[in-house]
Amino acid sequence: MHSSTKVISQKICLIGDFGVGKTSLIRQFVDRQFSDKYLSTVGVKISRKLVSINEASFNDSSVELKQLQLIIWDIEGSTRFKAIAPSYLQGAKGAIIVGDVTRNSSMQNLKDHVQLFQSINPQSNLIIALNKVDLIESHERERLLQSIPADFANLNISINITSAKTGEGVDETFKKLAFQMLMLE
């Protein structure tokens, strides 16, 4: 049984309204850190993280370990964003669209963010992260998960619940996106 490692670099973007926790999700995923201080991202900030994914190969008994170097673009969430977005989003193989579960307006804007990203990168993968779930009751989570998918059911986009503060769902969301991107390789 032999194994080989292949590193692929892929650009992904985090998109969402201001203050939904894009930067915090990235810091939790990359550095395992969380800060309550709100710092507005200006323009774009780029982080990197290597993700390893086991991929069983059925034609022989080898297990190929693929490593994906995620080049994570943290894109500002201001209203000016729509004008500059296309140049930032180009070439991305995936995106995490982030909504703040405590702010209804950010949840309603998820659809616009999805459409904008897909219009620039139609062949890419998307995941929706409903962030800040540490701030709501568990019964509200259920309601959220039932009400949102209707908007995205026909788009085949998975929806994850995350908390950048506690770390809940953060790794899973990034890894799920990485796995989906590898399936398209």
C-alpha positions in Angstrom: 0.0 0.0 0.0 1.7 3.2 -1.2 0.7 6.7 -0.7 1.6 9.9 -2.5 1.1 13.5 -1.6 0.2 16.2 -4.1 -0.2 19.8 -3.1 -2.7 22.0 -5.0 -3.1 25.7 -4.4 -6.6 27.1 -4.7 -8.1 30.5 -4.0 -11.2 30.8 -1.9 -13.1 33.9 -0.9 -15.1 34.8 2.2 -18.0 37.0 1.3 -20.7 38.6 3.4 -21.9 41.9 4.9 -19.7 43.9 7.2 -19.4 42.5 10.7 -20.7 39.0 10.0 -17.5 37.4 11.2 -15.5 36.7 8.0 -12.2 37.7 9.5 -12.9 35.9 12.8 -13.8 32.7 11.0 -10.5 32.8 9.1 -8.5 33.6 12.3 -10.2 30.7 14.1 -9.4 28.3 11.2 -5.8 29.5 10.5 -4.6 30.6 13.9 -7.0 29.1 16.4 -7.6 32.6 17.8 -10.7 34.7 18.4 -10.9 38.4 19.4 -14.0 40.4 20.3 -12.4 43.5 18.9 -14.1 44.5 15.7 -11.6 45.6 13.0 -13.0 46.4 9.7 -11.2 44.7 6.8 -10.2 47.3 4.2 -9.9 45.9 0.7 -8.7 42.3 1.0 -6.5 40.4 3.4 -5.0 37.1 2.3 -4.2 34.1 4.5 -3.0 30.6 3.8 -3.7 27.2 5.3 -2.7 23.8 4.2 -5.5 21.2 4.4 -4.9 17.5 4.1 -7.6 15.3 2.7 -7.6 11.5 2.3 -9.0 10.3 -0.9 -9.4 6.6 -1.3 -8.7 5.4 -4.8 -10.9 2.5 -5.8 -8.9 1.3 -8.8 -6.1 0.2 -6.6 -5.6 -0.1 -2.9 -3.6 3.1 -2.5 -4.9 6.0 -0.5 -3.9 9.3 -2.0 -3.4 12.0 0.5 -4.1 15.3 -1.2 -3.0 18.5 0.3 -4.8 21.7 -0.6 -3.1 25.0 0.0 -6.0 27.3 0.6 -5.3 30.9 -0.3 -8.1 32.6 1.6 -9.2 36.0 0.5 -11.0 37.9 3.3 -12.9 40.5 1.4 -14.3 43.7 3.0 -18.1 43.7 3.5 -18.8 47.4 2.8 -21.4 48.7 0.3 -18.5 49.9 -1.9 -17.7 46.3 -2.3 -20.0 45.6 -5.2 -17.9 47.9 -7.5 -14.6 46.3 -6.7 -15.8 42.7 -6.1 -15.4 41.2 -9.5 -11.6 41.8 -9.6 -11.2 40.3 -6.1 -13.4 37.3 -6.8 -11.9 36.3 -10.2 -10.1 32.9 -10.2 -11.6 31.7 -7.0 -12.4 28.0 -6.9 -14.7 28.3 -3.9 -16.3 30.7 -1.5 -17.8 30.7 2.0 -20.7 33.1 2.0 -21.2 34.3 5.6 -24.3 35.5 7.4 -24.7 36.7 11.0 -27.6 34.8 12.5 -28.3 37.7 14.8 -28.7 40.2 12.0 -31.6 39.5 9.6 -30.3 41.9 7.0 -27.1 40.0 6.6 -29.1 36.8 6.2 -31.3 38.3 3.5 -28.2 39.4 1.6 -26.8 35.9 1.4 -28.6 35.3 -1.9 -27.1 38.4 -3.5 -23.6 37.4 -2.4 -24.2 33.9 -3.9 -25.5 35.3 -7.2 -22.6 37.8 -7.5 -20.0 35.1 -6.8 -21.6 32.6 -9.2 -21.8 35.2 -12.0 -18.0 35.6 -11.9 -17.1 31.9 -11.1 -19.9 29.7 -12.4 -17.8 26.5 -12.0 -16.9 27.0 -8.4 -18.1 25.6 -5.1 -20.0 27.5 -2.4 -20.8 26.9 1.2 -23.0 29.1 3.4 -21.8 29.7 6.9 -24.5 30.9 9.4 -22.1 32.5 11.9 -22.4 33.6 15.5 -24.6 30.7 16.6 -23.2 30.9 20.1 -25.4 34.0 20.4 -28.8 32.2 19.8 -30.8 29.5 21.5 -30.7 26.0 20.2 -34.3 26.0 19.2 -33.6 29.0 17.0 -30.8 27.1 15.2 -33.4 24.5 14.2 -35.7 27.1 12.8 -32.9 28.8 10.9 -31.8 25.6 9.4 -35.3 24.8 8.2 -36.1 28.3 6.9 -32.9 29.0 4.9 -32.4 26.0 2.7 -35.5 26.8 0.7 -33.6 29.7 -0.9 -30.6 27.5 -1.8 -32.1 24.1 -2.4 -32.0 24.3 -6.2 -28.5 25.6 -6.1 -27.0 22.6 -4.3 -25.2 24.7 -1.7 -24.5 23.2 1.7 -25.3 25.3 4.8 -23.2 25.1 7.9 -23.7 26.5 11.3 -20.6 28.2 12.7 -19.2 30.1 15.7 -15.9 31.9 15.1 -15.9 32.4 18.9 -16.3 28.8 20.1 -14.8 27.2 16.9 -18.0 25.2 16.3 -18.3 24.2 12.7 -15.4 26.3 11.5 -12.9 23.5 10.5 -15.8 21.4 9.1 -16.9 24.3 6.9 -13.4 25.0 5.4 -12.7 21.3 5.0 -16.0 20.5 3.4 -15.3 23.3 0.8 -11.7 22.0 0.3 -13.1 18.5 -0.3 -15.7 19.7 -2.8 -13.0 21.6 -4.7 -10.8 18.5 -4.8 -13.7 16.5 -6.3 -13.7 18.9 -9.2 -10.0 18.7 -9.8 
